[in-house]
């Protein structure tokens, strides 16, 4: 009876040992697979770090055209800038006349700032109110005069500061109708002149002030 019991116990132990060895073999295989994956991930990470380092040191190695050069330009006739809601907030265009214009819009789509280079290469900038009137403008005119103009809410120029090609400086103030009323000037030789309202006892239109 005892022999039968011992044989049963030995059989049970051998079965347990066999299951234990089988489980250990599976665990070892899983561990080998995991080590292999970790090794591959490590190699991939090293490769990525190497590529990133190379890009930071030699950005020209990255190319969108496969020729070892970075693409450096985008060609278009019009570029529209939009906000997070997709509403236009700026536009950069070249019209049929060859004039380049860059407009900045407010949240209601109204142009408030305008930069331009007109045909012939003459640059300018305008500040625009909510009603579409240009309240201030700065530009280089075709005769090489630089001019800074301030306008009222109706768009009428009321103050103009200019410098001509001959280095003459002028400051002119106008009334609500745009008629020049007061002006001061200084030519390239340093001779000053003044335009004063009519009826003023010291009216001196075209007078010179010599030191």
Secondary structure as GFF3:
##gff-version 3
##sequence-region A 1 211
A	DSSP	alpha_helix	2	57	.	.	.	ID=ss1
A	DSSP	three_ten_helix	59	61	.	.	.	ID=ss2
A	DSSP	beta_strand	78	82	.	.	.	ID=ss3
A	DSSP	beta_strand	88	94	.	.	.	ID=ss4
A	DSSP	beta_strand	100	105	.	.	.	ID=ss5
A	DSSP	beta_strand	111	118	.	.	.	ID=ss6
A	DSSP	beta_strand	122	128	.	.	.	ID=ss7
A	DSSP	beta_strand	134	140	.	.	.	ID=ss8
A	DSSP	beta_strand	146	151	.	.	.	ID=ss9
A	DSSP	beta_strand	157	163	.	.	.	ID=ss10
A	DSSP	beta_strand	169	174	.	.	.	ID=ss11
A	DSSP	beta_strand	180	186	.	.	.	ID=ss12
A	DSSP	beta_strand	192	195	.	.	.	ID=ss13
###
